[in-house]
Amino acid sequence: MTLIEPSFFRRHAASALAVTALTAGLVFGAADRAEAKSDLSLLGDYNLSIAGLPFAKAKMSMAIKGRDYAAQVKIETWGIAKLVVESKSHAKASGRLGRNTVRPARYSMDSKTRKLTTNVRMRLSGGSIRDLSARPALRKLPDRVEVKSRHKSNVLDPLSAAIVPYRAKGDTLGKDACKQRIPIFDGWTRYDVKLYFRRFENVRTAGYTGPAAVCGARWVPVAGHRPNKKTVIYLRENKNLETWLVPAPGNQFLIPYRISIGTKSGVLLIKNKKLQFTGGGEKHAARR
């Protein structure tokens, strides 16, 4: 373990926050169709490992009250990884749920290691970013794709992107669970996450035994990136990313059972340790 560079943990702890924020609730399907009186909360614990070595833990919570939602994700290195590089990150988002739409209002992210502190503050309205503060600032370089005003319209912050409309056909988990293209602005860069169906798998987990929809994903850079940078090329061409989605009790939501991301250092695995719903029920999934 001592042979692993500190940058190994910095790199993967940072990427894990973004991935966990996006996929910890990847398809919260019926939330946008909930009755106005519905209240629902979710608490989730996740373990993160790379090439079989545990290096971080994440906690996610989400509360839906009527049409309003608030969510947060916390992630920090632990165990031996914490001795190499101590990293803590915290993201929060809030907004309103419309008919088949997610309307973010505020987003914040703070991340800290021994050598670097980053933070983002965003205020959004109508799908567009109205106020933005991101530190450290994005360096102006000749090969960087310029972020223009149009790149800040019709977007989601990384955490609100965890709420994606999905309409199941009856009680059947279909291939269309993976048919999503999610536009995201993280404070510095604009990109899409494109999901597509790969296969079904049978899984057994607490409270559920049955099929999981396995979605592949592609990272599609739009602006703020440097097209010829090695990490950008690797992410853009990476086809080794999957999330396994299973239905929650009452078929209200799809829950991530397993998330895996291929990296040059091995497979980054995000696996649910504990998932708890409070509230909900069939009355909260009024389909139209």
Backbone as CSV, one residue per row, in Angstrom:
resi,resn,N_x,N_y,N_z,CA_x,CA_y,CA_z,C_x,C_y,C_z
1,MET,0.822,-1.210,0.000,0.000,0.000,0.000,0.850,1.251,0.000
2,THR,1.992,1.215,0.668,2.835,2.393,0.717,3.423,2.740,-0.644
3,LEU,3.333,1.776,-1.593,3.854,2.025,-2.923,2.876,2.811,-3.781
4,ILE,1.648,2.960,-3.313,0.632,3.687,-4.073,0.784,5.183,-3.826
5,GLU,0.837,5.959,-4.900,1.046,7.391,-4.784,-0.153,8.069,-4.119
6,PRO,0.109,9.163,-3.366,-1.002,9.922,-2.800,-1.969,10.414,-3.870
7,SER,-1.448,10.733,-5.082,-2.321,11.224,-6.150,-3.363,10.191,-6.543
8,PHE,-3.052,8.893,-6.328,-4.002,7.814,-6.604,-5.292,8.048,-5.825
9,PHE,-5.174,8.356,-4.528,-6.354,8.548,-3.697,-7.003,9.897,-3.963
10,ARG,-6.194,10.927,-4.206,-6.777,12.232,-4.515,-7.623,12.143,-5.780
11,ARG,-7.062,11.467,-6.786,-7.738,11.363,-8.077,-9.051,10.613,-7.950
12,HIS,-9.034,9.463,-7.276,-10.226,8.635,-7.237,-11.230,9.100,-6.182
13,ALA,-10.779,9.732,-5.114,-11.729,10.283,-4.142,-12.520,11.411,-4.772
14,ALA,-11.859,12.235,-5.568,-12.551,13.346,-6.228,-13.550,12.833,-7.249
15,SER,-13.137,11.862,-8.067,-14.046,11.341,-9.083,-15.194,10.582,-8.455
16,ALA,-14.943,9.929,-7.335,-15.986,9.146,-6.681,-17.112,10.021,-6.166
17,LEU,-16.790,11.237,-5.696,-17.850,12.133,-5.232,-18.804,12.449,-6.365
18,ALA,-18.252,12.791,-7.511,-19.097,13.132,-8.653,-19.935,11.950,-9.089
19,VAL,-19.318,10.773,-9.154,-20.043,9.579,-9.584,-21.106,9.195,-8.562
20,THR,-20.753,9.262,-7.268,-21.724,8.924,-6.235,-22.889,9.894,-6.250
21,ALA,-22.589,11.165,-6.405,-23.653,12.166,-6.455,-24.599,11.918,-7.604
22,LEU,-24.036,11.528,-8.736,-24.859,11.300,-9.914,-25.613,9.996,-9.842
23,THR,-24.963,8.934,-9.373,-25.562,7.616,-9.489,-26.090,7.049,-8.176
24,ALA,-25.874,7.761,-7.075,-26.371,7.236,-5.810,-27.880,7.131,-5.825
25,GLY,-28.535,7.894,-6.685,-29.965,7.759,-6.832,-30.348,7.830,-8.282
26,LEU,-29.588,7.210,-9.157,-29.557,7.552,-10.564,-30.924,7.741,-11.200
27,VAL,-31.868,6.914,-10.900,-33.177,7.091,-11.528,-34.245,7.119,-10.446
28,PHE,-34.423,8.269,-9.795,-35.486,8.409,-8.815,-36.772,8.679,-9.580
29,GLY,-37.358,7.590,-10.092,-38.345,7.716,-11.142,-39.626,8.420,-10.791
30,ALA,-40.324,7.988,-9.747,-41.664,8.522,-9.531,-41.671,9.792,-8.718
31,ALA,-40.527,10.242,-8.252,-40.492,11.404,-7.380,-41.114,12.618,-8.046
32,ASP,-40.874,12.789,-9.337,-41.403,13.966,-10.004,-42.886,13.868,-10.250
33,ARG,-43.462,12.698,-9.990,-44.897,12.540,-10.194,-45.637,12.369,-8.861
34,ALA,-44.928,12.619,-7.754,-45.523,12.410,-6.438,-46.668,13.392,-6.196
35,GLU,-47.618,12.965,-5.389,-48.691,13.861,-4.998,-48.127,14.983,-4.136
36,ALA,-48.756,16.143,-4.169,-48.240,17.309,-3.465,-48.099,17.064,-1.966
37,LYS,-48.920,16.193,-1.399,-48.883,15.964,0.034,-47.846,14.913,0.426
38,SER,-47.147,14.326,-0.543,-46.253,13.226,-0.262,-44.950,13.694,0.353
39,ASP,-44.503,12.979,1.389,-43.197,13.191,1.986,-42.433,11.888,1.906
40,LEU,-41.164,11.983,1.561,-40.353,10.789,1.413,-38.913,11.147,1.725
41,SER,-38.210,10.259,2.438,-36.801,10.497,2.711,-36.007,9.226,2.453
42,LEU,-34.744,9.417,2.136,-33.857,8.309,1.804,-32.502,8.529,2.453
43,LEU,-31.977,7.490,3.091,-30.634,7.508,3.649,-29.861,6.337,3.059
44,GLY,-28.651,6.597,2.603,-27.855,5.532,2.000,-26.403,5.597,2.408
45,ASP,-25.800,4.432,2.668,-24.369,4.325,2.950,-23.713,3.534,1.826
46,TYR,-22.555,3.999,1.371,-21.853,3.352,0.274,-20.379,3.154,0.621
47,ASN,-19.831,2.009,0.231,-18.407,1.759,0.340,-17.768,1.907,-1.033
48,LEU,-16.591,2.501,-1.077,-15.869,2.698,-2.327,-14.530,1.976,-2.275
49,SER,-14.217,1.271,-3.346,-12.943,0.566,-3.425,-12.366,0.718,-4.821
50,ILE,-11.077,0.538,-4.932,-10.410,0.581,-6.226,-9.485,-0.625,-6.314
51,ALA,-9.641,-1.421,-7.350,-8.864,-2.647,-7.531,-8.958,-3.536,-6.296
52,GLY,-10.141,-3.534,-5.653,-10.368,-4.367,-4.481,-9.916,-3.758,-3.173
53,LEU,-9.285,-2.583,-3.206,-8.794,-1.929,-1.992,-9.782,-0.850,-1.550
54,PRO,-10.373,-0.967,-0.344,-11.298,0.066,0.133,-10.550,1.366,0.388
55,PHE,-11.135,2.499,-0.040,-10.446,3.762,0.178,-11.353,4.907,0.609
56,ALA,-12.675,4.746,0.546,-13.554,5.847,0.928,-14.934,5.320,1.287
57,LYS,-15.658,6.139,2.035,-17.051,5.859,2.377,-17.887,7.077,2.021
58,ALA,-19.144,6.827,1.653,-20.042,7.920,1.279,-21.386,7.746,1.974
59,LYS,-21.987,8.865,2.331,-23.335,8.881,2.892,-24.182,9.823,2.049
60,MET,-25.362,9.358,1.691,-26.274,10.172,0.906,-27.613,10.269,1.598
61,SER,-28.218,11.432,1.550,-29.572,11.603,2.073,-30.365,12.468,1.109
62,MET,-31.656,12.179,1.043,-32.551,12.972,0.193,-33.912,13.050,0.868
63,ALA,-34.495,14.224,0.840,-35.831,14.418,1.407,-36.704,15.114,0.373
64,ILE,-37.902,14.583,0.180,-38.885,15.181,-0.723,-40.116,15.544,0.105
65,LYS,-40.442,16.826,0.115,-41.613,17.315,0.842,-42.503,18.036,-0.153
66,GLY,-43.605,17.401,-0.488,-44.442,17.952,-1.544,-43.680,17.919,-2.846
67,ARG,-43.460,19.082,-3.435,-42.693,19.182,-4.673,-41.246,19.600,-4.432
68,ASP,-40.895,19.918,-3.201,-39.548,20.393,-2.899,-38.633,19.229,-2.543
69,TYR,-37.387,19.321,-2.988,-36.420,18.288,-2.634,-35.148,18.929,-2.100
70,ALA,-34.457,18.178,-1.245,-33.152,18.584,-0.731,-32.315,17.314,-0.621
71,ALA,-31.079,17.393,-1.070,-30.211,16.218,-1.074,-28.804,16.613,-0.682
72,GLN,-28.063,15.649,-0.127,-26.666,15.885,0.161,-25.884,14.582,0.122
73,VAL,-24.614,14.701,-0.213,-23.699,13.564,-0.244,-22.425,13.963,0.480
74,LYS,-21.941,13.090,1.368,-20.664,13.291,2.038,-19.769,12.100,1.724
75,ILE,-18.500,12.383,1.443,-17.562,11.314,1.147,-16.217,11.647,1.779
76,GLU,-15.572,10.644,2.337,-14.247,10.852,2.899,-13.425,9.579,2.816
77,THR,-12.123,9.752,2.676,-11.225,8.603,2.667,-11.203,7.989,4.057
78,TRP,-10.855,6.711,4.130,-10.806,6.028,5.418,-9.775,4.899,5.356
79,GLY,-9.479,4.344,6.532,-8.523,3.239,6.616,-7.120,3.690,6.224
80,ILE,-6.395,2.813,5.564,-5.025,3.104,5.162,-4.981,4.276,4.189
81,ALA,-6.007,4.398,3.353,-6.036,5.504,2.389,-5.982,6.853,3.091
82,LYS,-6.592,6.934,4.266,-6.616,8.192,5.007,-5.230,8.571,5.502
83,LEU,-4.382,7.572,5.709,-3.010,7.855,6.122,-2.193,8.435,4.974
84,VAL,-2.544,8.045,3.748,-1.815,8.517,2.580,-2.284,9.912,2.175
85,VAL,-3.591,10.085,2.075,-4.138,11.401,1.753,-5.523,11.509,2.386
86,GLU,-5.703,12.521,3.217,-6.997,12.743,3.858,-7.841,13.650,2.977
87,SER,-9.015,13.159,2.594,-9.881,13.908,1.694,-11.319,13.860,2.204
88,LYS,-11.971,15.016,2.234,-13.370,15.112,2.620,-14.103,15.986,1.611
89,SER,-15.284,15.538,1.213,-16.092,16.307,0.263,-17.543,16.279,0.699
90,HIS,-18.243,17.370,0.412,-19.640,17.505,0.823,-20.377,18.298,-0.245
91,ALA,-21.443,17.730,-0.786,-22.252,18.413,-1.794,-23.699,18.484,-1.332
92,LYS,-24.369,19.603,-1.627,-25.772,19.804,-1.263,-26.514,20.411,-2.447
93,ALA,-27.767,20.033,-2.608,-28.596,20.583,-3.676,-30.041,20.671,-3.213
94,SER,-30.778,21.613,-3.789,-32.201,21.745,-3.487,-32.916,22.331,-4.701
95,GLY,-34.229,22.110,-4.736,-35.019,22.614,-5.853,-36.436,22.095,-5.789
96,ARG,-37.125,22.117,-6.934,-38.508,21.661,-7.015,-38.653,20.641,-8.124
97,LEU,-39.629,19.756,-7.935,-39.937,18.722,-8.908,-41.198,19.111,-9.660
98,GLY,-41.107,19.173,-10.974,-42.267,19.459,-11.790,-42.763,18.181,-12.443
99,ARG,-43.667,18.321,-13.379,-44.181,17.159,-14.096,-43.106,16.682,-15.074
100,ASN,-42.477,15.586,-14.718,-41.406,14.999,-15.518,-40.187,15.919,-15.666
101,THR,-40.026,16.851,-14.741,-38.868,17.747,-14.790,-38.256,17.900,-13.400
102,VAL,-36.972,18.227,-13.383,-36.256,18.554,-12.158,-35.775,19.990,-12.296
103,ARG,-36.075,20.831,-11.316,-35.756,22.253,-11.404,-34.854,22.658,-10.239
104,PRO,-33.541,22.545,-10.419,-32.619,22.897,-9.337,-32.701,24.381,-8.999
105,ALA,-32.476,24.688,-7.717,-32.461,26.084,-7.273,-31.095,26.465,-6.713
106,ARG,-30.498,25.571,-5.934,-29.194,25.866,-5.334,-28.332,24.606,-5.294
107,TYR,-27.028,24.841,-5.402,-26.054,23.745,-5.328,-24.773,24.264,-4.690
108,SER,-24.188,23.453,-3.821,-22.898,23.795,-3.229,-22.059,22.539,-3.109
109,MET,-20.749,22.721,-3.221,-19.817,21.615,-3.074,-18.543,22.133,-2.431
110,ASP,-18.069,21.417,-1.410,-16.812,21.734,-0.756,-15.982,20.470,-0.668
111,SER,-14.732,20.566,-1.090,-13.827,19.423,-1.055,-12.476,19.890,-0.525
112,LYS,-11.873,19.075,0.344,-10.627,19.501,0.975,-9.682,18.330,1.151
113,THR,-8.444,18.516,0.739,-7.349,17.607,1.052,-6.301,18.433,1.801
114,ARG,-5.186,17.807,2.144,-4.149,18.548,2.856,-3.554,19.661,2.008
115,LYS,-3.626,19.518,0.679,-2.965,20.469,-0.208,-3.913,21.313,-1.047
116,LEU,-5.182,20.946,-1.114,-6.079,21.636,-2.027,-7.489,21.742,-1.462
117,THR,-8.068,22.927,-1.606,-9.466,23.161,-1.226,-10.222,23.664,-2.443
118,THR,-11.362,23.058,-2.740,-12.195,23.501,-3.850,-13.615,23.716,-3.346
119,ASN,-14.319,24.668,-3.938,-15.718,24.872,-3.580,-16.481,25.479,-4.735
120,VAL,-17.758,25.180,-4.779,-18.669,25.681,-5.813,-19.942,26.179,-5.151
121,ARG,-20.450,27.304,-5.623,-21.749,27.812,-5.209,-22.515,28.183,-6.479
122,MET,-23.712,27.638,-6.641,-24.523,27.949,-7.812,-25.957,28.247,-7.402
123,ARG,-26.536,29.220,-8.067,-27.968,29.469,-7.953,-28.554,29.313,-9.344
124,LEU,-29.636,28.525,-9.449,-30.225,28.228,-10.746,-31.694,28.616,-10.763
125,SER,-32.182,28.927,-11.957,-33.593,29.236,-12.140,-33.982,28.884,-13.564
126,GLY,-35.069,28.136,-13.712,-35.527,27.748,-15.038,-34.530,26.918,-15.803
127,GLY,-33.697,26.173,-15.090,-32.712,25.326,-15.744,-31.438,26.044,-16.140
128,SER,-31.340,27.344,-15.841,-30.154,28.125,-16.185,-29.454,28.620,-14.929
129,ILE,-28.148,28.765,-15.021,-27.352,29.224,-13.890,-27.378,30.743,-13.842
130,ARG,-27.828,31.301,-12.704,-27.936,32.748,-12.550,-26.729,33.325,-11.817
131,ASP,-26.245,32.632,-10.798,-25.064,33.065,-10.049,-24.123,31.879,-9.922
132,LEU,-22.814,32.152,-10.045,-21.838,31.068,-9.996,-20.539,31.540,-9.361
133,SER,-20.043,30.735,-8.437,-18.723,30.936,-7.869,-18.057,29.579,-7.795
134,ALA,-16.882,29.442,-8.416,-16.150,28.176,-8.413,-14.672,28.468,-8.181
135,ARG,-14.123,27.895,-7.113,-12.718,28.113,-6.772,-12.014,26.765,-6.582
136,PRO,-10.770,26.684,-7.092,-10.031,27.700,-7.854,-10.648,27.921,-9.228
137,ALA,-10.409,29.089,-9.784,-10.979,29.428,-11.090,-10.365,28.558,-12.181
138,LEU,-11.146,28.326,-13.218,-10.667,27.553,-14.359,-9.629,28.378,-15.121
139,ARG,-8.444,27.811,-15.307,-7.387,28.534,-16.008,-7.717,28.728,-17.484
140,LYS,-7.424,29.906,-17.989,-7.632,30.176,-19.405,-6.433,29.661,-20.187
141,LEU,-6.673,28.663,-21.022,-5.622,28.060,-21.835,-6.073,28.021,-23.284
142,PRO,-5.153,28.144,-24.223,-5.536,28.222,-25.636,-6.253,26.990,-26.161
143,ASP,-6.007,25.823,-25.554,-6.634,24.599,-26.057,-7.911,24.233,-25.315
144,ARG,-8.333,25.075,-24.365,-9.547,24.767,-23.611,-10.795,25.201,-24.375
145,VAL,-11.817,24.350,-24.404,-13.096,24.707,-25.027,-13.794,25.724,-24.137
146,GLU,-14.048,26.894,-24.674,-14.608,27.994,-23.880,-16.023,27.674,-23.394
147,VAL,-16.272,27.990,-22.130,-17.615,27.845,-21.568,-18.388,29.126,-21.860
148,LYS,-19.434,29.013,-22.650,-20.243,30.164,-23.022,-21.585,30.123,-22.289
149,SER,-22.339,31.197,-22.413,-23.602,31.307,-21.676,-24.568,30.186,-22.038
150,ARG,-24.547,29.753,-23.301,-25.481,28.695,-23.704,-25.165,27.366,-23.016
151,HIS,-23.920,27.201,-22.564,-23.539,25.968,-21.879,-24.055,25.931,-20.442
152,LYS,-24.588,27.068,-19.974,-25.110,27.144,-18.612,-26.634,27.166,-18.596
153,SER,-27.238,26.813,-19.718,-28.701,26.760,-19.825,-29.150,25.313,-20.008
154,ASN,-30.351,25.024,-19.485,-30.924,23.672,-19.586,-29.971,22.626,-19.012
155,VAL,-29.491,22.881,-17.795,-28.536,21.973,-17.157,-29.016,21.595,-15.764
156,LEU,-28.377,20.569,-15.222,-28.560,20.143,-13.849,-27.216,20.223,-13.139
157,ASP,-27.248,20.495,-11.850,-26.029,20.352,-11.068,-25.781,18.857,-10.844
158,PRO,-24.561,18.451,-10.462,-24.250,17.017,-10.350,-25.140,16.250,-9.384
159,LEU,-25.609,16.898,-8.315,-26.422,16.178,-7.340,-27.892,16.121,-7.747
160,SER,-28.414,17.194,-8.308,-29.798,17.167,-8.798,-29.945,16.205,-9.963
161,ALA,-28.829,15.919,-10.640,-28.858,14.949,-11.737,-29.186,13.550,-11.238
162,ALA,-29.169,13.354,-9.909,-29.548,12.067,-9.335,-31.047,11.837,-9.383
163,ILE,-31.820,12.845,-9.770,-33.280,12.716,-9.852,-33.658,12.753,-11.323
164,VAL,-33.878,11.593,-11.898,-34.135,11.493,-13.331,-35.508,10.870,-13.559
165,PRO,-36.418,11.544,-14.263,-37.756,10.985,-14.496,-37.695,9.644,-15.209
166,TYR,-38.575,8.739,-14.770,-38.687,7.424,-15.414,-40.112,6.922,-15.239
167,ARG,-40.732,6.514,-16.313,-42.089,5.982,-16.252,-42.065,4.516,-16.611
168,ALA,-42.257,3.679,-15.604,-42.296,2.240,-15.853,-43.616,1.876,-16.520
169,LYS,-43.572,0.850,-17.333,-44.785,0.343,-17.967,-45.365,-0.721,-17.062
170,GLY,-46.360,-0.311,-16.286,-46.905,-1.217,-15.279,-45.885,-1.397,-14.173
171,ASP,-45.693,-2.637,-13.745,-44.724,-2.948,-12.696,-43.483,-3.620,-13.268
172,THR,-43.294,-3.519,-14.572,-42.193,-4.210,-15.226,-40.994,-3.283,-15.400
173,LEU,-39.835,-3.769,-14.982,-38.592,-3.034,-15.193,-38.174,-3.216,-16.643
174,GLY,-38.116,-2.102,-17.394,-37.852,-2.202,-18.822,-36.496,-1.666,-19.223
175,LYS,-36.145,-1.895,-20.468,-34.883,-1.405,-21.005,-34.823,0.121,-20.996
176,ASP,-36.005,0.758,-21.054,-36.032,2.214,-21.108,-35.576,2.868,-19.812
177,ALA,-35.378,2.075,-18.740,-34.823,2.626,-17.501,-33.451,3.237,-17.749
178,CYS,-32.763,2.723,-18.756,-31.412,3.188,-19.073,-31.374,4.210,-20.198
179,LYS,-32.530,4.597,-20.693,-32.559,5.516,-21.834,-32.582,6.957,-21.320
180,GLN,-31.402,7.484,-21.013,-31.299,8.813,-20.439,-30.063,9.520,-20.990
181,ARG,-30.183,10.821,-21.189,-29.035,11.679,-21.486,-29.131,12.858,-20.536
182,ILE,-28.159,13.000,-19.636,-28.244,13.931,-18.517,-27.259,15.074,-18.704
183,PRO,-27.749,16.317,-18.867,-26.867,17.480,-19.054,-26.423,18.048,-17.706
184,ILE,-25.129,18.172,-17.484,-24.608,18.558,-16.179,-23.590,19.688,-16.308
185,PHE,-23.672,20.644,-15.384,-22.632,21.662,-15.230,-22.171,21.604,-13.788
186,ASP,-20.867,21.402,-13.573,-20.347,21.178,-12.224,-19.689,22.395,-11.595
187,GLY,-19.754,23.533,-12.283,-19.110,24.735,-11.788,-17.942,25.157,-12.654
188,TRP,-17.346,24.185,-13.317,-16.217,24.434,-14.209,-16.473,23.929,-15.624
189,THR,-17.046,22.746,-15.726,-17.204,22.116,-17.034,-18.648,21.706,-17.284
190,ARG,-18.989,21.680,-18.552,-20.311,21.231,-19.009,-20.136,19.912,-19.751
191,TYR,-20.896,18.893,-19.347,-20.799,17.578,-19.970,-22.131,16.857,-19.877
192,ASP,-22.298,15.834,-20.675,-23.474,14.971,-20.617,-23.054,13.596,-20.124
193,VAL,-23.956,12.935,-19.424,-23.803,11.514,-19.113,-24.900,10.777,-19.869
194,LYS,-24.495,9.941,-20.791,-25.439,9.214,-21.629,-25.529,7.774,-21.165
195,LEU,-26.730,7.364,-20.730,-26.964,5.994,-20.293,-27.572,5.182,-21.426
196,TYR,-27.254,3.912,-21.434,-27.829,3.016,-22.437,-27.950,1.613,-21.842
197,PHE,-28.890,0.857,-22.346,-29.161,-0.475,-21.806,-28.097,-1.473,-22.251
198,ARG,-27.655,-2.296,-21.307,-26.723,-3.370,-21.630,-27.356,-4.749,-21.466
199,ARG,-27.984,-4.985,-20.310,-28.529,-6.317,-20.064,-29.341,-6.288,-18.769
200,PHE,-29.996,-7.394,-18.480,-30.624,-7.618,-17.187,-29.797,-8.632,-16.404
201,GLU,-29.733,-8.462,-15.099,-29.084,-9.421,-14.203,-30.037,-9.723,-13.060
202,ASN,-30.003,-10.939,-12.546,-30.765,-11.283,-11.360,-29.904,-11.060,-10.125
203,VAL,-30.450,-10.340,-9.146,-29.693,-10.013,-7.944,-30.522,-10.346,-6.706
204,ARG,-29.845,-10.418,-5.595,-30.493,-10.632,-4.308,-29.923,-9.629,-3.320
205,THR,-30.773,-8.756,-2.806,-30.342,-7.761,-1.838,-31.451,-7.581,-0.803
206,ALA,-31.187,-6.786,0.242,-32.154,-6.606,1.316,-33.467,-6.056,0.768
207,GLY,-34.530,-6.820,0.921,-35.845,-6.368,0.502,-36.168,-6.587,-0.959
208,TYR,-35.237,-7.171,-1.714,-35.520,-7.367,-3.135,-34.735,-8.536,-3.707
209,THR,-35.453,-9.389,-4.431,-34.825,-10.446,-5.214,-35.469,-10.426,-6.587
210,GLY,-34.671,-10.233,-7.614,-35.242,-10.150,-8.945,-34.287,-9.500,-9.926
211,PRO,-34.832,-8.981,-11.035,-33.966,-8.437,-12.094,-33.418,-7.054,-11.770
212,ALA,-32.241,-6.782,-12.278,-31.648,-5.443,-12.245,-31.378,-5.019,-13.679
213,ALA,-31.667,-3.767,-13.970,-31.320,-3.217,-15.279,-29.880,-2.725,-15.209
214,VAL,-29.026,-3.279,-16.041,-27.623,-2.883,-16.061,-27.440,-1.845,-17.165
215,CYS,-27.107,-0.620,-16.763,-26.931,0.473,-17.707,-25.453,0.754,-17.913
216,GLY,-25.053,0.875,-19.157,-23.740,1.409,-19.456,-23.843,2.926,-19.481
217,ALA,-22.705,3.602,-19.408,-22.715,5.066,-19.432,-21.518,5.577,-20.206
218,ARG,-21.710,6.722,-20.840,-20.616,7.404,-21.549,-20.552,8.852,-21.078
219,TRP,-19.341,9.341,-20.896,-19.102,10.731,-20.526,-18.860,11.519,-21.802
220,VAL,-19.684,12.538,-22.052,-19.609,13.313,-23.290,-19.248,14.755,-22.950
221,PRO,-17.993,15.170,-23.151,-17.598,16.546,-22.831,-18.219,17.546,-23.796
222,VAL,-18.608,18.699,-23.254,-19.231,19.744,-24.073,-18.399,21.023,-24.055
223,ALA,-18.027,21.499,-22.854,-17.253,22.737,-22.751,-16.494,22.759,-21.426
224,GLY,-15.415,23.544,-21.419,-14.596,23.683,-20.210,-13.447,22.696,-20.152
225,HIS,-13.438,21.729,-21.061,-12.410,20.695,-21.054,-11.315,21.019,-22.074
226,ARG,-10.229,20.255,-22.010,-9.136,20.354,-22.985,-9.144,19.058,-23.793
227,PRO,-9.591,19.111,-25.037,-9.855,17.897,-25.825,-8.680,16.928,-25.937
228,ASN,-7.453,17.427,-25.945,-6.300,16.556,-26.155,-5.603,16.141,-24.862
229,LYS,-6.169,16.514,-23.731,-5.589,16.105,-22.460,-5.834,14.614,-22.251
230,LYS,-4.826,13.915,-21.718,-4.906,12.463,-21.609,-6.099,12.006,-20.770
231,THR,-6.356,12.695,-19.651,-7.476,12.282,-18.799,-8.813,12.491,-19.491
232,VAL,-8.927,13.548,-20.274,-10.166,13.822,-21.017,-10.383,12.744,-22.075
233,ILE,-9.321,12.414,-22.805,-9.419,11.365,-23.821,-9.816,10.041,-23.173
234,TYR,-9.219,9.734,-22.036,-9.519,8.473,-21.359,-10.981,8.421,-20.917
235,LEU,-11.465,9.497,-20.312,-12.848,9.529,-19.857,-13.822,9.459,-21.029
236,ARG,-13.504,10.193,-22.089,-14.387,10.236,-23.255,-14.496,8.868,-23.927
237,GLU,-13.414,8.128,-23.931,-13.390,6.838,-24.615,-13.662,5.663,-23.681
238,ASN,-13.833,5.935,-22.395,-14.046,4.864,-21.422,-15.429,4.224,-21.609
239,LYS,-15.444,2.951,-21.955,-16.695,2.212,-22.122,-16.950,1.257,-20.959
240,ASN,-16.095,1.301,-19.960,-16.194,0.375,-18.838,-16.821,1.062,-17.629
241,LEU,-18.062,1.480,-17.783,-18.813,2.100,-16.686,-20.222,1.524,-16.676
242,GLU,-20.634,1.020,-15.524,-21.954,0.399,-15.392,-22.605,0.805,-14.079
243,THR,-23.936,0.855,-14.101,-24.702,0.938,-12.867,-25.841,-0.068,-12.945
244,TRP,-26.027,-0.833,-11.862,-27.099,-1.832,-11.779,-28.249,-1.217,-11.001
245,LEU,-29.429,-1.153,-11.608,-30.586,-0.514,-10.989,-31.665,-1.539,-10.672
246,VAL,-32.176,-1.473,-9.425,-33.262,-2.360,-9.015,-34.406,-1.509,-8.467
247,PRO,-35.657,-1.975,-8.582,-36.786,-1.177,-8.105,-36.894,-1.178,-6.589
248,ALA,-37.250,-0.026,-6.038,-37.505,0.101,-4.610,-38.866,-0.503,-4.276
249,PRO,-39.139,-0.749,-2.982,-40.457,-1.250,-2.585,-41.575,-0.362,-3.123
250,GLY,-42.579,-0.984,-3.711,-43.677,-0.237,-4.299,-43.384,0.235,-5.709
251,ASN,-42.207,-0.130,-6.233,-41.816,0.268,-7.588,-41.843,1.780,-7.788
252,GLN,-41.530,2.521,-6.722,-41.518,3.981,-6.841,-40.228,4.495,-7.460
253,PHE,-39.116,3.858,-7.142,-37.829,4.319,-7.602,-36.980,3.156,-8.080
254,LEU,-35.923,3.484,-8.791,-34.880,2.523,-9.085,-33.669,2.871,-8.232
255,ILE,-33.130,1.848,-7.552,-32.036,2.040,-6.614,-30.766,1.433,-7.183
256,PRO,-29.619,2.121,-7.067,-28.372,1.514,-7.532,-27.939,0.376,-6.626
257,TYR,-27.816,-0.798,-7.178,-27.324,-1.957,-6.442,-25.801,-2.024,-6.503
258,ARG,-25.253,-1.592,-7.609,-23.809,-1.681,-7.822,-23.404,-0.692,-8.918
259,ILE,-22.275,-0.004,-8.721,-21.737,0.917,-9.703,-20.265,0.590,-9.899
260,SER,-19.846,0.380,-11.124,-18.445,0.069,-11.387,-17.913,0.951,-12.506
261,ILE,-16.670,1.409,-12.328,-16.047,2.318,-13.278,-14.632,1.826,-13.556
262,GLY,-14.338,1.558,-14.789,-12.997,1.136,-15.157,-12.029,2.304,-15.120
263,THR,-10.903,2.157,-14.433,-9.864,3.182,-14.393,-8.530,2.527,-14.726
264,LYS,-7.512,3.346,-14.942,-6.185,2.820,-15.234,-5.580,2.105,-14.035
265,SER,-6.124,2.369,-12.857,-5.610,1.739,-11.635,-6.412,0.507,-11.237
266,GLY,-7.447,0.173,-12.016,-8.317,-0.942,-11.690,-9.757,-0.490,-11.639
267,VAL,-10.666,-1.392,-11.283,-12.097,-1.071,-11.252,-12.443,-0.325,-9.972
268,LEU,-13.053,0.859,-10.135,-13.582,1.604,-9.005,-14.998,1.099,-8.766
269,LEU,-15.243,0.565,-7.584,-16.533,-0.043,-7.261,-17.219,0.745,-6.157
270,ILE,-18.446,1.152,-6.413,-19.289,1.819,-5.419,-20.438,0.860,-5.117
271,LYS,-20.495,0.379,-3.896,-21.488,-0.627,-3.547,-22.293,-0.187,-2.337
272,ASN,-23.604,-0.337,-2.442,-24.481,0.059,-1.355,-24.296,-0.851,-0.151
273,LYS,-24.149,-0.241,1.011,-24.045,-0.984,2.262,-25.378,-0.973,3.010
274,LYS,-26.079,0.154,2.939,-27.336,0.304,3.657,-28.199,1.312,2.935
275,LEU,-29.485,1.010,2.780,-30.413,1.922,2.124,-31.731,1.886,2.879
276,GLN,-32.186,3.036,3.313,-33.385,3.101,4.145,-34.337,4.173,3.641
277,PHE,-35.593,3.770,3.381,-36.648,4.705,3.007,-37.526,4.994,4.212
278,THR,-37.989,6.233,4.321,-38.988,6.610,5.313,-40.120,7.301,4.579
279,GLY,-41.357,6.872,4.835,-42.487,7.407,4.086,-42.646,6.628,2.808
280,GLY,-43.407,7.185,1.868,-43.608,6.494,0.597,-44.799,5.572,0.652
281,GLY,-44.900,4.687,-0.308,-46.061,3.824,-0.441,-46.721,4.078,-1.781
282,GLU,-47.682,3.291,-2.106,-48.302,3.403,-3.419,-48.939,4.770,-3.662
283,LYS,-49.419,5.412,-2.613,-50.057,6.712,-2.794,-49.057,7.778,-3.246
284,HIS,-47.748,7.487,-3.091,-46.728,8.440,-3.493,-46.281,8.225,-4.921
285,ALA,-46.857,7.284,-5.595,-46.439,7.013,-6.966,-47.632,7.125,-7.912
286,ALA,-48.288,8.250,-7.848,-49.474,8.462,-8.679,-49.051,8.622,-10.119
287,ARG,-49.209,7.567,-10.920,-48.776,7.597,-12.317,-49.833,8.278,-13.174
288,ARG,-49.361,9.009,-14.167,-50.290,9.714,-15.060,-50.056,9.257,-16.483
